[in-house]
Amino acid sequence: MDPFITGLGSAGARAVGVATGSYPAAELTTAGAHAVLPDLADSALVLAALLS
């Protein structure tokens, strides 16, 4: 797990990866993202990822 993401979790924050850039979804998941989204187009899905 990525140390940055570990630090987020210890601070009570969630890491949400968005697979629209240089990193594919599988890499974001492997790094420890709590949720991985294909993009930010679906606001209900984004809110669910942030609030779950």
MOURNOR-V95181 format. One line per field, one symbol per residue. ss: DSSP state (A for helix, B for strand, O for the rest). burial: + if it has 9 or more other ideal C-beta (glycine too) atoms within 8 Angstrom, else -. A space follows every 50 residues. Layout:
BEGIN
ss->???
burial->???
END
This chain:
BEGIN
ss->OOAAAAAAAAOOOOOBBBOOOOOOAAAAAAAOOOBBBOOOOOAAAAAAAA AO
burial->----++-++----++++++-----+--++-+++++++--------+--++ --
END
